[in-house]
Amino acid sequence: MKTRINYALSLLSGEPLRAIEALDKNTLESIDEIRLRAGRPVSVSIGREDVILNANASIEDIEHAFKAAFSYSMHSYSKELAMGCVTSRGGNRVGVCGTAAVGADKRSVESLKYISSVNIRIARELIGCADEIVKTCFGGGLCGAIIVGPPSSGKTTVLRDISRRLGNRYKISLIDELNEISATYCNAAQNDVGRLTDVFVGYPKSFGISTAVRVMSPRAIIADEIGSEEDGAALFSALHSGVKLITAVHGESFEDAAKKPVVKRLIENGAFSWAIELDFERKPRAIKID
């Protein structure tokens, strides 16, 4: 069975492939990201350390990785191309950048051309990372919860493991707008998000939430990175349909996040029984909300 690093290597060619294959096994399995930049050295990220390899990425290497990630079908993945990322086989997330073809509104990107960089992010599942959270917050049954933390603090990772645990017991609708939680490839989630979890991939968050309530009758909705008024309105409607809400938001602390208008309104209406704070220095902290 291929590992996720093997799936990542299948996107590479030439010098980049040879350089990474030459790494020792422990280093190879520790890689978080592989970055190709046209005409510049290949680099890999391991934790917070960036390691430059003795190999350059050619335009041909970039094109090979880019086309392989998009299954050689740019038309089929036009939305993903415009967004600059796609989930490839095995669940790895491939981001690209280049020259944007901007829409008529001068604000949206319709497509990309002249791809100059490719970033292959190796998918990681930390099975069991939310065990203590689930025991503390959901030991008495299904309830609403909000996860708060700064960027890269692990909100999505924790949310994924909560989905796995709760989705083995309850009907869950997972609104995975950017496909970062389930890592769905074609019609199958590459990550374990629970046997009873229905996954809405690529839906704009507010539309996905309202659709889930209407067509899947979930006990709870899980959605990552809420923030807009549209998100809040859809969550508020779901709440008043009797659905529990489990979501995440950027913030240095729960106190900080609670000042955001969308979060404040949901808290005032009893959407959350628990807040879970994440940071880089200590274990997740569960806060009971009165």
N, C-alpha and C positions, 0 to 999 in steps of 0.2 A: 504494500500500500504506500502510495506517495505521501510524504510529509509536506507541510506547507512550504518549507524552504525548497523542496524539490519542485513544487509547482512554480515557485518564483524563478528558479533556475531555468525552467522550461521556456521562459520569456526572453532569455538572454542568448547572445551569440558572440562570436569573436573573442577579442581580448577581455571584455568584461566577464564573460562566462568562464574563461580559463583562469582568470585571476581569482574569482570567488571559489571556484572548484578546488583551487590550490590551498585554501584555508584549512586549518585543522578542524576536526569534527566539532569540538566544543565551541570554537569561534563561530563556525557556520550555523550551528543551532541557536546561537545567542543573538544573531542578527535581527534587528527590528526593522530596518529600512535599507534598501539598495537604491542608490541614486546614480543616474546616468545623466551627464551634461555634455552636450555635443562639443567635441574637441577638447574636453577637459578630463581630469582624472576621475575614475570611478570612486565613489565613497560608500561606506556602509556605516550605519548608526547602530551602536550597541549601548543600550541605556541612553545616557546623555552624552556619550562620547562619539565623535565622528572620526572615522578612520579612513584615511586616503590610501587607496591601493595603487600599485605600480602598473596601472593600465589606463588607457584613455578610451573614451566612448566615441566612436565615429558616428557620422550621420546615419550610416547603414545600421549600426547597432541600435540607435534610437528608433529608427523606423521599424526595425524588426520587433523590438519590445513593445512599441506602441500598437502595431497592427496585431500582434499576437494577443495582447491584453484585450483588444476589442474584437477578438475572434475573426479578424480579417473582414469585418462587416461594419464599416463606418455608418452606413445608412441605418442599420438596426439599432445602433447605439447613439443616435444623433443627440438625444437629450443628455446622455452621460458625457458625450464629447463636449457639448456646450458647457456643462458643469465642471469639466476638467478631471473627471475621475470615473472609474468603473471597477466593479468587483469581478475579479478573474476567477478561473477555476481553482478550487481549493479555498476560496474565501479571501485571498489576498486583495488588498485595495491598491489600485494603480492610479496614481495622479500624474497628469501631464500639464505642461505649460508651453506656450509658444505665442504666435501672433493671433490675436482675437479678431473674428469677423463680428463686428458690433451691429446690433439690430437697429431698426429705424428710430426707435425711441432713444438711441444713444446711451442707454443704460444697461441693456441686457446683451449677453453674448450669444450669438446664434451658432457659432461653430469656432473651431481652432484650425489653424494651418501652420506650417513650418514649425513642427514640434521640436523644441530645443532641449527639454528636460523631461525625464521620466523618474518618478519615485515609486518604487514597489514597497508597500508597507506590509510586512508579514503579519498575517492575522494571528492573534493570540487569544486563547480562551483560558481564563484562570478559574477553572472549575472549583467551586467551593469557597471562592473569595467572599461571597455574600452569606455564608452559612450563619455567622453570628448575627448579622443584620436581620436575616429572615427569622431566626429564633427569637430575637428581641422584639422586632416590630410586627411580625406576622404570626407569632406563636399562638396568639389568641384568635386568629382568623384573619380573613382578608380585610385590609383597610387601606386608606390613602396614605401616600408617603411622597416626600420630595427630597431628592438628593442634591446637595449643594457643594460646589467645589470650584477652584480655579481651573483654567484650561490645563489639560494633561494630568489631572489629579486622579483619573480613573473612574469618572462618572459613568461612562459608557460601559466599561468593563463590569462594574458593579451592577448596573441596570441589566446587562445581559445575563448575569448569573441569577439575579432575582427572577427574571423571566423564566429561566430554566427551572428554578425551584417551584415557583408558583404555577407555572404552566404545566407542571406534572400533576397538579391538584385541581386547578380551576380553569374555566374557559377564559383565555386571555387574548386580547387583540393587541398586537405589537405594531405600532406605527413607526416604521423604519424608513423615514424619508430619504436618508443618505445611504442606506444599506450598510450602516456601520455596526449594527447590533447583530443581525442575523447572518450577514454576509451571504445573502441569497444569490446563487448562480443558476440562471434559467429559472426553474420552478422549485428548487430545493435549497433550504437553509443549510449553509456549510457549518454553522455553529449550532450547538444544542440550545434551543430557546424554549423547550418544553413540549411534551406530547400533545397538550391541548391548546397550544398557542397558534393563532392564525396571524400570518404576517402580511402587512400592507407595505410593500416596497415601492419607493419612488413617489408615493402620494404626497402632495403638499400636506403638511401636518394637519392643518385645520380641516381639510377635506377628508383626509384619512380618518380622523377622529369621528367626524359626523357620519361617514360611511360605515365605519365599524359598528357604531351604535345602531344604525338602521338595519344592517344586513347580517351581523354575526352574533347579536345578543350576548356580548361579553360580560363576565362578572367584573373584569377590570381592564383598563386600558393602560398600556405602557408606552410612553413617548419621551424621546430625548430632546434636550435643549429647547425648552419652550421660551418664549420671549415676546412674540408679537401680540397685538390686540386680537388678531384673528385666531391665534392659538388659544388665547385665554377664553374667547367667546365659545369656541368649540368645546373646550374642556368644561366650561361652566354649564353648557347645555348637557354634556354627558353626565356631569355630576347630578343634575336634576332629573336625569333619566334613571338614576339609581346605580350608576356605574362607579366603581372605585377608581381613583386616579393615582398612578405611580409615574413620576416624571423626574426630570433633572433640569437644573438651571445653573448658569455661571454665577459665581459669587465667592467672596472670601470667607463668608460665614453665613449662617442662617439669618442672622440679624441684618446682614447686608442684603441678602436676596429678598427678604421680606419687605424691603422698601420699594421693590419694583412693582409698578401698578398692577400687572397681571397676577403676580404671585400674591400680592397683598389682598386683592379681591378674592382669590381662591381660598386663602387662609381665613378671611373674615366669614366666608360661607361654609366653613367646616370641611374643606376638601381633603385636608391632610391631618392624620393623627400623629404622624412622626416626621421629623426632619433628620436627615443623615448628612453630617458634615464630613467632607473629605479634604485632606491636605497631604503634603509630601512628608510631613514630619512624624505623624502618629497614626494610630489605627482609626478607622471610621468611628465617629461619635454619633450615637442616636439620641435625639432630643424629643421628648414627649411634648406635643402641642396640645394645650388645653382647649 
